[in-house]
Amino acid sequence: MAKKTVADIIIDTLQAAGVKRVYGLVGDSLNGLTDAIRTREGLEFIQVRHEEAGAFAAGAEASVTGGLAVCAGSCGPGNTHLINGLFDCHRSRMPVLALAAQIPSIEIGTGYFQETHPERLFQECSHYCEVIATPEQAVRMVESAIQAALGLGGVSVLVIPGDVARLQAEAPAPRIPALGHDSGIMPAKTKIAQAAQLLNECEKVTILAGIGCDSAHAELLQAAQALQAPVVHALRGKECVEPNNPYDVGLTGLLGMPAGYHALM
């Protein structure tokens, strides 16, 4: 196997996953990654005014494309600025990978300039958050982070000390088993039959629809028409339930409206 820098391993794997853009703000601890991006065709570093905007931009791209999107921040405030956007991405189940640069590895734990602990900071807004401490870890950790973001739907964070990004390790061709494989949950046939019987026996039915109806808008309208049922949408269902839906009566919950509330009561 050929030897590659950790930065090249990351970029090769991102390109194998179909990533076209990395949103962020350059900084010296990110130089290993940005230098690797600069040499590649088909991958662009999108400079933003603030790292928070980069995280939100990655989430927006993931929402529109359904694929992996990437943002990056340099050490200290560079990556702490990502947190608002990453919380939004994670709560919205958007597959986003955040590359959080870190101070030189030999300085960690010394109170060094701009020292933070991103592996702790991002735990609450990610499925996967780990530090690449040695170059030999890079292949498995990058693949694991991407697998988690795509497979679980949400954020993964890789913390990379600036010096480690330039170190080398042997690396095979990227492997991303989750890429292009969608899975779904299907209720047992007996449960579907029971639900159908219950609906047929009810005089009044209201449908509460959320993000789970994202790819079933036509089927939702067919069910509402057959049952002559109003449709109340949950907060995350607004984009996929409300448009072109004559049965929709609005949102319920904290930000809801009376029609949605009364339809459920």
Beta strands, then each sheet from edge to edge (+ up, - down):
strand 1: 3-5
strand 2: 21-24
strand 3: 44-47
strand 4: 69-73
strand 5: 96-102
strand 6: 128-131
strand 7: 155-161
strand 8: 168-170
strand 9: 207-209
strand 10: 231-233
strand 11: 248-251
sheet 1: 1+ 8-
sheet 2: 3+ 2+ 4+ 5+ 7+ 6+
sheet 3: 9+ 10+ 11+
end
